[in-house]
Amino acid sequence: MTAGQVAGLIAAIAFLILVFFIGAFLMKMVRTLSEVNKSVKTMTEDMDVISKHAEDILANANTLLDDVNHKVATIDPVFKAAADLGTSVSELNAATHDLTGKVKSTAKKTATTSLFAKLGETAFNAYRGRKNKD
């Protein structure tokens, strides 16, 4: 064999080894892509199920929110009435304080007037008693 033939044989063997490794690499790549494809299919199915559950949850949440809004609308007048009652009680309390102050003032004036009336009556009775003795 000549040197050119030996070089051709080495090149052919190297090319055969290269083809073998490329084939093995492509086989692994095909298996990996197959697994990725299966994973994507499984994820798509899972996402469909999750999406369906999310839609159900959102529908229930909307129903619940509508129910809560209806109940709040029903209860709202009660809170308004309670606020009005609080205002009325505060006004009544203020009026009671005013009336109490007026009664105290009148009582003080009446007590003073009563004291002077008693004093005047006593003086008149003393004057009358003195006049009757004369």
Order of alpha helices (4+ residues) and beta strands (2+ residues): alpha
